[in-house]
Amino acid sequence: MIPATKTDYRIERDSMGEKEIPSHAYYGIQTLRAIANFPISGIKPLPTYIDACVLIKKATAIANSNLGCIPQDISNAIIQAADEVLKGQLRDQFVVDIYQAGAGTSHHMNVNEVLANRALEILGDEKGNYTRVSPNDHVNYGQSTNDVIPTAIRIGGLLALEHTLYPALSDAIAVLDNKADEFQDIVRSGRTHLQDAVPVRLGENFRAWAQILTDHTGRIERAAEDLQVLGIGGSAAGTGLNTHPQYRQEVVKILSELIGEPLRISPHLMAAMQSMAPFVNVSGSLRNLAQDCVKISHDLRLMDSGPKTGFKEIQLPPVQPGSSIMPGKYNPVMAEMTSMVCFQVMGYDNAIALAAQAGQLELNVMMPLIAYNLIHSIEILGNTLSALTKKCLEGITANRDRCLSYGEGSLALVTALNPHIGYLNAAAVAKESLETGKSLRQIVLDRGLMSESELATVLDLEKMSELPKT
């Protein structure tokens, strides 16, 4: 081993002592302690969560400078450092495992130290000279983990929704609506309990899925309104300790401009840091979406099943070989992936619910778990819907002949005969058809229950499958 030289590390001190910090590192001593304490998962903070924390630091630096709480040159350096991170620089410096000190203090200090050390460089000073720019006294002025982390979860959630999930939902809805128009004239057999049911339009299946996703978009948007209410400025325990009287209003105004959201101050700052209800609400709406996405993905797999021994009413676009041993096999992999992601989101939702009720008194210490699970859920759901849309939904084709064959052969067609021959006669016709293989039409004619012209009108598949106007 090559002996370390004085240029390989710097010495930093905190209230617990001193440590050697790698000279290239922008994080500091508190981050180094967290690295040693929490070698848990190897999972580092999500980029969107880093953005949220850094945006808060940028907004607070601007506000504190405007209010005369920190010097202008230091504020400018912190703002420049924040902008560099927001542009993608120094991302490898955010290194604390997501399973860490309760409430998120370790990650919070990681952010403070990185911005402080980069600000020092910008000012022409050396990293670690915290008498010039301090992670605590300057970057964190007027703040506490108590109010920064719940605010960062809110900002991160809003960013993830706007950048990932909402666009993906919008694209999926548009493609499903287009497919509905394309397939509107195709009649297939409906199925309830996985048994034959009355004929339906293939196009209406796709239109129903589009409506389901539209409804979920509205539910998520309504739940996300809670994320716009911030407790920033509550400082320690919601008291507002060590903050300027105008600080809260100034920070919320600046943050609103930075992310383009109508943010507002919580009517009770202590409540905003104690209750995790906004995150549970949003997570619940994501779970609800995930459940219907599983149902849709399973429908796609069933309707594509085969090709010889299944439904094969539609063809999902093949995107990769489906077997290491069976040549020519293609699997509905995009739909399968969708279900897996949705199951993960449901699991995250359960963990968020457990973490949300685990706070005590003035603080919930499980916020790091909530932060990761909520933002990750939003992003993987958005990425999944985007991939499903591009690699699957856009390329779906219909097997018209197979759909028509099933539609015409469904025993449930007998349902349309009920008003004309009665339920018991209709049941008898269905039973004979199943036993003999004769068509419903032939049996009705043989029994003299209806005329051929009457049957032609009653058993009109297109008319039967037309939805009522709303």
N, C-alpha and C positions, 0 to 999 in steps of 0.2 A: 504494500500500500504506500502511495506517495504521501509524505507528510504534508499536512495542510499548511499553507502560508497565511499571512495576515490578510492577503487579498482575497482569500477564498470565503471569508465570512466576515460579518460585522457583529458587534456585541449590542444587544438590546436588553433593556431592563423594564420590568413591570413591578407591580406590588408584591409579587412572589419571588423575585430574584432576577437573574440575568441568564441569557442563553445566546449561543452562537447561531446567527441566522445566515443562510447562504447569501453571499454578496449579491448574486444576481436576482434574488427574490424581492418582489415588491410587497409580499405579505410580511408580517412582523411576528413578534414574540407570542402574542396571544393566539395567532393562527397556528404557529408551530406547536404550541401546547395542545391545541385541538387535534392536530394531525397525529400526535403521539397518543392522545387519549381515545380517539375514535377510529381505529382501523377496522371498520365494521363491514361495509358493503362494497367499497370502491366506487360508489355512485356519487358523483359530484353534483353541485347545484345546477339546475336547468338554466340554459341561457336566458330564457324569458324571465326567470326569477332574478337572475343577476341584473338584467336590464331594469326590472322594477325597483330593486334596491338602489341602483346607481341613479336612476331618475329621481328618486327621493332625495338622494344626496346632492344632486345637481340643484333641485328646487330649493332645498334648505340652504345651500350655499348662496344662492341668489337672494333668497329672503333675508338671511342673516346679514348679508352685506348691505342690502337696501335699508335695513333697520339699524345699521351701525353696530352690529354685534360682533362681527369679525372683520379684520382689515380687508380692504378691497383687493390688494395684490394676492392675498391668500385665497380669497374667494375665487378670483379669476383662475388661479392655478388649479383649484379643486374642480371648477367647472370644466376647464380644458381637459383635465385627467378623466373626468366623467364622460366627456364627449368622445375621448379616445376609446374608452371601454365600450361605449355604445356603438362605436364603429367597428368593433370586433377585436380591438387590441387588448393585450394582457389577459386574455381569457383563461390561459393556463395558470393564472395566479389565484384563482378561486378554487380552493382545494379541500375544503372541509367536507367530510362525509355528510350525507343528508341525515344520517342518524347520529345526533350530536347532542350538545348541551341543550337542556330544555329551554324553550322559548325562542331559540335561534341566536343566542348571544355569540356563539363561535363564528357562525357565518357573518353575522352583523359586523363583528370586529375584523374579520377577514376583508370585508368591503371597505371599512374605515381605514385599515392599514394600507391596502393597495392604493387607494386614492391619496392618502397622505404621502406615501413614499413617491408616487409619481408626481404629485404636486411639488415636492421638495426638488426633484430633478428639474422640473419646469422652471423653478425659481433659482436654479443654479446651485442648489445645495446637495448634500449627500443623503442617501436613504438612511433612515434611522435617526436623523437629527430632529426628534420630536419637540424640541424646544422652539423650533421655527414653525413647523406645521405638525400639529398633534392629531392622531386619529380620534382621540377623545375630546379634546378641547376645541378643535376647529371643525374637522369633518363631521363630528357628532354633536356640534353645539346645539343645545336646546332639544336634544333627542334622547331617546332611550330605546333599547330593544323592545320595551313594553308597547311603544306606539309605532315604531318603524316596521317591525315584522308583520303585524296584522295589516298595516297599510300596504306593505309590499305584496302580501298575498292578494289583496284586493286589486292592486295595480297589475300584478302578474296575471291574474285571472282575466281581467278586462283586455289586456294585450293579447293573450292567447285566444280569447273568443274572437276578437276583431281580426286578427291576422291569420287564424287557422280554422276554427270551427265554423264561424258564420259563412265565410266564402265557400267552404266545402259543402255545407248544407245547401247553399244557394245553387251551386253547380249541380249537385245531385238532384235537386228538385226540378231544375230546368231540363235535365236529361230525361228524367222519368216522365215529365209532361210531354216531351217530344216523342218518346217511345209510346206513350198512351195514344197520341194522335196517329202514329204509324200503325199501331196494332188495333185500332178502334173497330175495324170491320171483321176481326177474327173472333169467332165464337168457339169456346172450349167448354168442357164440362166443369162446373163448379164442384168442389169437394168439401164436405163437412164431416168431421170425425174420420177423415181420410177415406170416406165412402162417397159414391156418386151423389151429386146434388144437381140442382137445376143449371142450365147453361148460363154462362156469363161471358162478357166480352174480355178478351185478353187485354185490350187497351185500358179497361177500367181497373184491372189489377194494378197496372202501372200507375194509373191516376190516383188510386187509393194510397199507394205507397208515397207518392208525391205529397198528398194531403197530410199523411201521417207525419212526414218530415217537416212540413210547413207548420203544423200544430206544435211540434216539439220546438221549433225555432222560437215561436212565440213564448212558450213556457220558459225556455232558457233565458230569453231576453228579459222577461219579467223578473225572474229570479236574480239575474245579474244586476238589476237596479240597486239591490242591497250593497253591491260592491262599490258603488259610487259614493257611499257614506263613509267618511274617513275619520279615524280617531287621532290622526297626526297632530302633534302639539300637546297631546296628553302627557307626554314625557313619562316620568316614573309614576306608575300606578294610577295614571289618569289625572294627576294633580296639576299638570302644566308647570311643574317646578323648573326654574331656570330658563323659562322662555319669555320672549318679549310679548307684551300684551297684544300686539298686532300680528304675531308670528303665524298663528294658525290660519288666519284669513289669507295672509300673503302666500304661504306654502300651498294651500289648496288651490288658490287662483293660478299660481305658476304651474302646478302639476296638471291642472285642467288644460292649460294651454299646451303643455308638453305632449300630452297623450291624446288630446282631442276628445275628452269626455267631460260631461257636466258633473264634476265632482262637487261635493259639499261637505261641510263639517258636521260631524255627529252631534246631535243635541245633548249627548252625555258621553264625555270622553272615556269615563271609566267603563261604561257599558260596551263601548266599541272595542276595548281590548280584552274584556272578560268573555263575552259571548262569541262563540264560533258559529252561531246560527246562520249568518249569511253564507258561509262556506258550505255548511250542511245543505242549505237550500239549493245552492247551485249544483252541488254534487248530486243531490237527489234528482234534479232535472236531467243531469247527464246520465244517471243510472236509468232513468225512464226512457231516454232516447236509446240507450244501449240495448235495453230489453226489446224494443221494437226493431232495432237494427238486426238483432239476432233472429227475430221472427222473419224478417224480410230475407235475410241471407239463407235461412233454412228453406223458405219458399222457392228461392232461386235454385237451390240445389235439388229440391224435389222435382221441379218443373223441367230441369235439365237432365234428370236421372236417365240412365240408359248406357249406350244409345239403343240397344236392342231390347233390353228387358225392363226398362223403366218408362216414365211418362214421355220424356223427350218432346215436350210441347214447345220448348224454346231451346236455343243453342247459346250457351255462354261462350265467349271467345276463348279458345285455348291459348294459354300464355306460357306453358312449359310442359314438358313430358310428365306424365302422371305416375309412372311406375319404373322401378329399376329392373323389373323382370318381365312385365307384360307390355310388348310393343304396341304402339298405336293408342295407348290409353292416355286420356286427358282428364284431369280432375278439376272440380270447381274451386280452385285454390283461393281465389280472391274472396269468395263468399266464406270459405272456411277460415281464412285469416280474420275476416270481419268478426266472426263469432268469437274467436279467441281474444281479440282486443276488447270486445264488449264484456266478456267474462272478467277480464282484468279490471275494467272500469267499475264493474259491480263490486269487485273485491276492494278496490280503493275506496269506494263509497262506504262500505262497511267499516273500514279502518278509520275513515274520517269521522263517522258517527261515533265510534268508540273514543277517538281522541278528543272530540268536541266536548264530551261530557266529563272529561278527565281533568279539567282545570280546577284550581282551588283558589278561593278568595279573590285576590286582585289580578290574577293572571292565569292563562292557560299555557302550560309548559310543553304541550304536545304540538305546538305550531309548526315546527320543522316538518313533521310527518304530514300535517294538513297541507302545507305549502307545496310539497313535492307531489302528493297524490292528486290534489285538485288541478294544478297546472298541467301535470303529466296527463291526467285524464282528458282534459280539454284538447291537448295537442295530439294525443294518439287517436282520439276519436276523429278529430279533423283530418289528420293524415290518412286514416283508414278510409273515411268517406271519399276523400280525394282520390285515393288509389282505386277504390272500388268503382268509382264513377268512370275514371279514365281507362282502366284495364278490364272492366266488366260491363257496366251498364251501357256505355256508349256503343259497344259492339254486339249487343244481344240481337239475335235474329229469331224469327218465329217459324215453327214447323206448321204451316197452315193446314196441311192435309191431316196431320196427326191430331191437331186441335179439333178440326171438324169431325173427324171420325169418333173421337171421344164424346164430343157434344151431341152428335146424332145417336150414339149408342148408349147414352146414359139412361138408366132405368128411371132416374128422377124426372125425366120428361113427363112421366105419368102424372106428376103434380099438376100440370096444366089441364089435365082431364077432369080433375076433381069437381069443378063447378058444373060439368056437363054430364058425367056418368056416375058421380058420387064416389066417396072415399073407398067404400068396400069393393065396388066394381073395379076401381082404379088399382087397388091393392091386388085383386085377383089377376088383372091383366099383367101387372108387374111380375107376379109370381110365375105365371105361365111363360112369360118371356124369358125369365131367368132359367127355367127348367128346360124349355124347348129350343131356345135360341132364336125363336121367331121375333120379328120386330113388334114394337108396341102398336104401330100403325096397322099391321096385318091382323093382329089379334083383335083389335077393336072392330075392324071391318068384318072379320069372321064372326064375331059375336053379335054383329048388327047394332052396336051401341051408338055409332055415329056414322054419318055419311063421309065419303071421301073429301068432299068440298069443305065440310065442317072441320075435319082433321087437318086439312091443309092450312086453314086459318089458325086453328088452335096450336098446332105444332110448328109454328113459324119461329125458327130459332132466333132470328135477328130481332123479331118483336119481343120474344120472351126474355132476351138478354139485355134489352134496352132499359137503362136505369130511369126512374121517374125524374122529371124535371124539378129542380129546386128553385 
